[in-house]
């Protein structure tokens, strides 16, 4: 039971409360210090931040990606719906676990 609880809570802490929204490349809405998911023509995927004129990867390597090589770009945004869903599901799960543990089923019954 403890192992299940630990696994569940670690899963909750590892989930992200962010979602990615596709943006139009022609508009040029790429702002500094925002995180983006970029997919190129050859299928490579990057998770980068724009810093001045280059895209800096989150592992501190600089990626210079020409716009004509980008197939899709998504901007990371905080998701209130995902966050509230995670909190509600966590509360329900904790309540169920507490209710099950308080039932007190006696397994060592004799006939």
URMO-V714614 format. One line per field, one symbol per residue. ss: DSSP state (H for helix, E for strand, L for the rest). psi: psi as a letter, one per 30 degrees, with the letter a starting at -180 (. if undefined). burial: b if it has 24 or more other ideal C-beta (glycine too) atoms within 12 Angstrom, else e. Layout:
# URMO-V714614
ss=???
psi=???
burial=???
This chain:
# URMO-V714614
ss=LHHHHHHHHHHHHHLLLEEEEELLLLLLLLLLLLEEEEEELLLLEEEEEEELLEEEELLLLEELLLHHHEEEEEEEEELHHHHHHHHHHHHHHHHHHHHHHHHLLLLLLLL
psi=eeeeeeeeeeeefflkgllkkklkffehgjlkglkkkkkleggkkkjlkkjcflkklfggkkkjjkeffkekkkkkkkjeeeeeeeeeeeeeeeeeeeeeffehkjfhkk.
burial=eeeeeeeeeeeeeeeeeeeeeeeeeeeeebeeebbbbbeeeeeeebbbbbeeeebbeeeeeebebeeeebeebbbbeeeeeeeeebeeeeeeeeeeeeeeeeeeeeeeeee
